[in-house]
Amino acid sequence: LDAWIASHGGRYQVAIRELGGRGREASYNANELTTMASTYKTFLAFVAYRQAENGALNLNTRLSSGHTIAGCIDVMIVYSNNDCAVALGNYIGWSKADQILASAGFPNVQLNSGNLLVHAREQANFLAQLSAGSLMNGSHTSTLLGYMKRQTYRAGIPAGSRGAVVANKVGFLDAYLHDVGIVYGPKSTYALVIMSEGSSWSNIRDLAQAVYDFMN
């Protein structure tokens, strides 16, 4: 990681966590807070599902976007739809969402801030628990991972993972370009978080490929 980042332009926060196997980990600036861009939508989806499981909301409720909550989660993950994400966040309450995330063990996620802040280590923690099925019931876990596996922006981690199945979510806003996901490789399954400023999809793809080759 150090060598790759030193030879490429841009600022990076990276976290890698092997899920099972040898449990290998590596990171670069992983505790530095940065703007989430649309990667916040996976956290928001979790909050909605957690509230549904607690009986605090009904996934069939129709939001101001015209979609049901369940439908909004679909399009905000698969197509990164912003209107649905904003409508869902407004319905739940952004400060309430932060409280739910903190109580679930993610105190560094800040949805109720102008910049939607997080650091790479927290993203990796979330992905590890999502993969383990410890965040939500089995149905909601499977649904969210399914949406991430078929989300439409594939030029980063999926493109660098040599045909492996990848459940990921991207974020891009101004100079920020992020890709966070779970890579199901033939020899290793791992969470990979690449958060960048001033980078490119080709750089994220190349870093993902270097990680994939090392891990597999």
C-alpha positions as CSV (number, residue, x, y, z in Angstrom):
1,L,0.0,0.0,0.0
2,D,2.7,2.5,0.9
3,A,4.6,1.9,-2.3
4,W,1.6,2.0,-4.5
5,I,0.2,5.2,-2.9
6,A,3.6,6.9,-3.1
7,S,3.8,6.3,-6.8
8,H,0.2,7.6,-7.6
9,G,-1.3,11.0,-7.4
10,G,-4.1,11.9,-5.0
11,R,-4.9,11.5,-1.3
12,Y,-6.0,8.0,0.0
13,Q,-7.6,6.3,3.0
14,V,-7.4,2.6,2.5
15,A,-8.5,-0.4,4.7
16,I,-8.3,-4.1,3.9
17,R,-9.7,-6.8,6.2
18,E,-9.7,-10.5,5.4
19,L,-13.0,-12.0,6.4
20,G,-12.0,-15.4,7.7
21,G,-8.9,-17.3,6.5
22,R,-5.8,-15.8,8.0
23,G,-7.5,-12.7,9.1
24,R,-4.9,-10.4,7.4
25,E,-5.4,-6.6,7.7
26,A,-3.7,-3.6,6.2
27,S,-4.4,0.1,6.2
28,Y,-3.3,3.6,5.1
29,N,-4.6,6.7,6.9
30,A,-7.5,4.6,7.9
31,N,-8.5,6.8,10.9
32,E,-8.6,10.1,8.9
33,L,-12.2,11.4,8.5
34,T,-13.3,12.2,5.0
35,T,-16.4,13.0,3.1
36,M,-18.4,9.8,2.4
37,A,-20.1,10.9,-0.8
38,S,-22.7,8.2,-1.7
39,T,-21.0,5.4,0.3
40,Y,-23.2,6.7,3.2
41,K,-26.2,5.0,1.5
42,T,-25.2,1.6,2.8
43,F,-25.2,2.9,6.4
44,L,-28.6,4.5,5.8
45,A,-30.0,1.3,4.4
46,F,-28.8,-0.5,7.5
47,V,-30.5,2.1,9.7
48,A,-33.8,1.6,7.8
49,Y,-33.7,-2.2,8.1
50,R,-32.7,-2.0,11.8
51,Q,-35.7,0.3,12.4
52,A,-38.0,-2.1,10.5
53,E,-36.8,-5.0,12.6
54,N,-37.5,-3.1,15.7
55,G,-41.0,-2.2,14.5
56,A,-40.2,1.5,14.3
57,L,-41.0,1.8,10.6
58,N,-42.8,-0.1,7.8
59,L,-40.8,-0.8,4.7
60,N,-43.9,-0.4,2.6
61,T,-44.4,3.3,3.7
62,R,-44.3,5.6,0.7
63,L,-41.8,8.4,0.9
64,S,-41.8,11.9,-0.7
65,S,-39.7,10.5,-3.6
66,G,-42.7,8.4,-4.6
67,H,-41.0,5.1,-3.7
68,T,-41.7,2.9,-0.7
69,I,-38.8,2.7,1.8
70,A,-38.0,-0.8,0.4
71,G,-38.0,0.5,-3.1
72,C,-35.8,3.5,-2.1
73,I,-33.2,1.2,-0.6
74,D,-33.1,-0.7,-3.9
75,V,-32.5,2.3,-6.2
76,M,-30.3,4.2,-3.8
77,I,-27.9,1.2,-3.7
78,V,-28.2,-0.2,-7.2
79,Y,-28.3,3.2,-9.0
80,S,-27.1,5.5,-6.3
81,N,-30.3,7.5,-6.5
82,N,-30.0,10.7,-4.4
83,D,-33.6,11.7,-4.2
84,C,-34.5,8.4,-2.5
85,A,-31.6,8.6,-0.1
86,V,-32.5,12.2,1.0
87,A,-36.2,11.3,1.3
88,L,-35.3,8.2,3.5
89,G,-32.9,10.2,5.7
90,N,-35.4,12.9,6.2
91,Y,-38.1,10.4,7.1
92,I,-35.9,8.6,9.7
93,G,-34.2,11.8,10.9
94,W,-30.5,12.3,10.3
95,S,-29.6,12.8,13.9
96,K,-31.7,9.7,14.8
97,A,-29.7,7.7,12.2
98,D,-26.5,8.8,13.8
99,Q,-27.8,7.6,17.2
100,I,-28.7,4.2,15.8
101,L,-25.3,3.8,14.1
102,A,-23.5,4.8,17.3
103,S,-25.5,2.3,19.3
104,A,-24.7,-0.4,16.7
105,G,-21.0,0.3,17.2
106,F,-20.3,2.9,14.5
107,P,-19.7,6.1,16.4
108,N,-17.5,7.7,13.7
109,V,-20.2,7.7,11.1
110,Q,-21.6,11.2,10.8
111,L,-24.7,11.4,8.6
112,N,-26.1,14.4,10.4
113,S,-23.2,16.6,9.2
114,G,-22.9,18.8,6.1
115,N,-20.1,16.6,4.7
116,L,-21.3,13.1,5.7
117,L,-18.1,12.1,7.4
118,V,-16.5,8.7,8.0
119,H,-13.1,7.0,8.0
120,A,-11.9,4.0,6.2
121,R,-11.6,1.8,9.3
122,E,-15.2,2.3,10.1
123,Q,-16.2,1.4,6.6
124,A,-14.2,-1.8,6.9
125,N,-15.8,-2.6,10.3
126,F,-19.3,-2.2,8.7
127,L,-18.5,-4.4,5.8
128,A,-17.0,-7.1,8.0
129,Q,-20.1,-7.2,10.2
130,L,-22.4,-7.1,7.1
131,S,-20.6,-10.0,5.7
132,A,-20.8,-11.9,9.0
133,G,-24.6,-11.3,9.1
134,S,-24.3,-9.7,12.6
135,L,-26.0,-6.4,11.7
136,M,-29.4,-7.4,10.6
137,N,-31.6,-10.5,10.1
138,G,-30.7,-12.9,7.3
139,S,-33.3,-11.6,4.9
140,H,-32.2,-8.0,5.1
141,T,-28.5,-8.9,5.0
142,S,-29.0,-11.0,1.9
143,T,-31.1,-8.2,0.3
144,L,-28.5,-5.5,0.9
145,L,-25.6,-7.6,-0.3
146,G,-27.6,-8.5,-3.3
147,Y,-28.2,-4.9,-4.2
148,M,-24.5,-4.2,-3.7
149,K,-23.5,-7.1,-6.0
150,R,-25.6,-5.7,-8.8
151,Q,-25.0,-2.0,-8.4
152,T,-24.2,-0.4,-11.7
153,Y,-20.9,1.4,-11.1
154,R,-18.3,-1.3,-11.7
155,A,-15.2,0.6,-12.9
156,G,-13.3,0.5,-9.5
157,I,-13.0,-2.5,-7.2
158,P,-15.0,-4.9,-9.4
159,A,-12.9,-4.0,-12.5
160,G,-9.7,-4.7,-10.6
161,S,-10.9,-8.0,-9.0
162,R,-10.3,-10.2,-12.1
163,G,-13.9,-11.5,-12.4
164,A,-14.6,-12.2,-8.8
165,V,-18.0,-11.4,-7.3
166,V,-17.9,-8.0,-5.6
167,A,-20.6,-6.4,-3.4
168,N,-19.7,-2.8,-3.4
169,K,-20.9,0.8,-3.2
170,V,-19.2,3.8,-4.8
171,G,-19.3,7.5,-3.9
172,F,-18.2,10.4,-6.1
173,L,-18.6,14.1,-5.2
174,D,-16.4,16.9,-6.5
175,A,-12.8,15.6,-6.1
176,Y,-13.8,12.7,-3.9
177,L,-13.9,9.2,-5.4
178,H,-14.6,6.2,-3.3
179,D,-15.3,2.5,-3.6
180,V,-16.0,0.2,-0.7
181,G,-16.9,-3.4,-0.9
182,I,-16.5,-7.1,-0.2
183,V,-14.5,-9.1,-2.7
184,Y,-15.3,-12.9,-2.9
185,G,-12.0,-14.2,-4.3
186,P,-11.2,-17.8,-5.0
187,K,-8.7,-18.0,-2.1
188,S,-9.7,-15.0,0.1
189,T,-12.8,-13.0,0.9
190,Y,-12.0,-9.6,2.1
191,A,-13.4,-6.1,2.7
192,L,-11.7,-3.4,0.7
193,V,-12.2,0.3,1.3
194,I,-10.6,2.8,-1.0
195,M,-11.4,6.4,-0.3
196,S,-9.7,9.0,-2.4
197,E,-9.4,12.7,-3.3
198,G,-8.0,13.7,-6.6
199,S,-7.7,10.1,-7.9
200,S,-9.4,8.3,-10.8
201,W,-11.4,5.1,-11.5
202,S,-8.3,3.7,-13.2
203,N,-6.2,4.2,-10.1
204,I,-8.8,2.6,-7.9
205,R,-9.1,-0.3,-10.3
206,D,-5.3,-0.7,-10.3
207,L,-5.0,-0.6,-6.5
208,A,-7.9,-3.1,-6.2
209,Q,-6.1,-5.4,-8.7
210,A,-2.8,-5.2,-6.7
211,V,-4.8,-6.1,-3.5
212,Y,-6.6,-8.9,-5.3
213,D,-3.4,-10.4,-6.6
214,F,-1.7,-10.3,-3.2
215,M,-4.7,-11.7,-1.3
216,N,-5.3,-14.5,-3.9
